[in-house]
Amino acid sequence: MDLQLTGKVALVTGASAGIGRTIARLLAAEGCRLAILARRRHLLEALAAELPGSAEPLILVEDVTDPDAAARIRDAVLDRFGRCDILVNNAGGSRPQPPGELGAEETWQEAMELNFHAARRITHALVPAMQAQGFGRIINLTGQDEPWNVNPANAPNGATHIWAKALSRQVGRDGITVNSIPPGRIRSEQIDLRVMPTEADRRAWAEAQVPAGYIGQPEDLAVLAVFLASPLARYITGQVIHVDGGTRRFSH
């Protein structure tokens, strides 16, 4: 299937590792020109060296929680490419708390900045350019809305889903779609180092919680993100699509 992505410009945040890195790699394989963003330059440079195709990506080293970052990011992408067709808001992270603890105030504020406001600001900065060109794809990597315990990163997930739904209704006639993808347990830097550091941990979780029977790989999610980024996905918008091997228990 030709996804009609050749020549499209995509910005991927949180592109230095895991899901973001894999989405960037698959978009490049489909012919996209890329802007890749994260805080660790050496990892972005390593990714740039591995990307298929001859087009050199734009490397952006930014802390997305800086309120001024969105304008800098917009200007850098538009100055380099003249347009931005696809925005993948992948920067974020879970904030699990020790058992019985609710988290400090600064932890809640930081989680909201990282997991909601940063993506919102970058999106709002780029939407006018997408409206002017009559095409845009906004894809938010969020998180579960079936929380297991108190985690300051869960509330921003709900905020993002509601905001994204509202935005999708406002920009739909401009050729822009807005969708959210909450990952289940997907192999990533965060999962491997902080949540399930051993193969025994991952195997036990999968056996108890995942109908598919295994912890997902980044590619299992990235293929959906790349399809949603394509012109072919023009009628899919305002959706929250879980990629979790069936872990989620809700039917809707």
Buried (B, 14 or more C-beta within 10 A) or exposed (E): EEBEBEEBBBBBBBBBBBBBBBBBBBBBEBBBBBBBBBBEEEBBBEBBEEBEBEEEBBBBBBEBBEEEBBEEBBEBBBEBBEBBBBBBBBBBBBBBBEEEEEBEEEBBEBBBBBBBBBBBBBBEBBBEBBBEBEBBBBBBBBBBBEEEEBBBBBBBBBBBBEBBBEBBEEBBEBBBBBBBBBBBBBBBBBBBEEBBEEEEBBBEBBEEBBEEEBBBEBBBBBBBBBBBBBBBBEEBBBBBBBBBBEBBEEEE
